[in-house]
Amino acid sequence: MLTSITAYSYGIAAVAFLILTVLLLTSWRARIFGTALTVACMITVLWATSIVYQAAKTPLSLLTDVLEILRNAGWSIFLLMLLGPFQQTNSSPPFKFKLKPYVVGILAFYCLLLLLNIY
C-alpha cells in the first residue's frame, strides 16, 4: 500500500513538472531565467520518474541519488540567479555572466557531493 502511494504521488509530480517543462519550452523567450527554470524542471521530471520506477520495480539507488543531487543543484542555481549573484556584463553575447566566488564554491560543493555519491 505504501509503495503505491509513493509511486502515485511521485508520478503525479513527474507529470506536473513535465507539463510545466513543456509549457516553458513552448513559451521560451530567450531569457536566462527561463532556461534555468526549464533545466531544473527537466531534472525534477527525471528524478521523480526514477523514484516511481524505484518504488514500483527494482531499486536504483545510485541513479536516484545522482539525480537528487543534480535536482538540488539545478534548483539552487535557479534560485541564486533570481537573487542576483549572476550579473550580466555589457558584452554582446547574451549569455556571458560574471560569477561571484561563493557561487563557484556552491557549484564545487555540488560537484564534490556528486563525486562522493558515485564513489
C-alpha positions in Angstrom: 0.0 0.0 0.0 2.8 2.4 0.9 4.6 1.6 -2.3 1.6 2.5 -4.4 1.1 5.8 -2.6 4.8 6.6 -3.2 4.5 5.7 -6.8 1.3 7.7 -7.4 2.5 10.8 -5.6 5.9 10.9 -7.4 4.1 10.0 -10.6 1.8 13.0 -10.3 4.8 15.2 -9.5 6.6 13.9 -12.6 3.6 14.6 -14.8 3.1 18.1 -13.3 6.7 19.0 -13.9 6.6 17.5 -17.4 3.7 19.8 -18.2 5.5 22.8 -16.7 8.6 21.9 -18.8 6.6 21.7 -22.0 4.9 25.0 -21.2 8.3 26.6 -20.6 9.7 25.2 -23.8 6.8 26.4 -25.9 6.8 29.9 -24.4 10.5 30.4 -24.1 11.6 33.9 -24.9 15.4 33.5 -24.7 15.7 34.7 -21.1 18.3 33.1 -19.0 15.9 32.6 -16.0 13.6 30.7 -18.2 16.4 28.4 -19.4 17.5 27.7 -15.8 13.9 27.0 -14.7 13.4 24.7 -17.7 16.5 22.7 -16.9 15.6 22.5 -13.2 12.1 21.2 -14.2 13.6 18.6 -16.6 15.9 17.3 -13.9 13.0 17.1 -11.5 11.0 15.1 -14.0 13.8 12.6 -14.3 14.3 12.5 -10.6 10.6 11.9 -9.9 10.4 9.2 -12.6 13.3 7.4 -11.2 11.7 7.3 -7.7 8.4 6.0 -9.3 10.4 3.2 -11.0 12.3 2.5 -7.8 9.0 2.2 -5.8 7.3 0.1 -8.4 10.1 -2.2 -9.6 13.7 -2.5 -8.6 15.9 -0.1 -6.5 18.0 2.3 -8.5 19.6 3.9 -5.5 22.7 5.3 -7.3 20.8 6.8 -10.2 18.2 8.3 -7.8 20.9 9.7 -5.6 22.7 11.3 -8.5 19.5 12.7 -9.9 18.6 14.1 -6.5 22.0 15.9 -6.2 21.5 17.3 -9.8 18.0 18.3 -9.0 19.1 20.2 -5.9 21.9 21.8 -7.8 19.6 22.9 -10.6 17.1 24.5 -8.2 19.9 26.1 -6.2 21.3 27.6 -9.4 17.9 28.9 -10.4 17.3 30.5 -7.0 20.7 32.0 -6.9 20.1 33.5 -10.4 16.9 35.0 -9.1 18.7 36.5 -6.1 21.2 38.2 -8.4 24.8 36.8 -7.9 24.9 36.3 -11.7 25.5 39.8 -13.0 25.2 40.3 -16.8 28.1 42.1 -18.3 27.7 44.7 -21.1 29.3 42.5 -23.7 27.4 41.5 -26.9 26.9 37.7 -26.2 23.6 37.4 -24.3 24.7 34.5 -22.0 28.1 35.8 -20.7 28.0 36.2 -17.0 30.4 37.1 -14.2 30.4 34.6 -11.4 30.8 35.5 -7.8 33.2 33.4 -5.7 30.6 32.0 -3.4 28.6 30.7 -6.4 31.7 28.9 -7.6 32.0 27.5 -4.1 28.4 26.2 -4.1 28.9 24.6 -7.6 32.1 23.0 -6.4 30.3 21.7 -3.3 27.6 20.0 -5.5 30.3 18.6 -7.8 32.0 17.1 -4.7 28.7 15.6 -3.5 28.2 14.1 -6.9 31.7 12.6 -7.0 31.3 11.2 -3.4 28.0 9.7 -4.3 29.3 8.0 -7.4 32.4 6.7 -5.5 
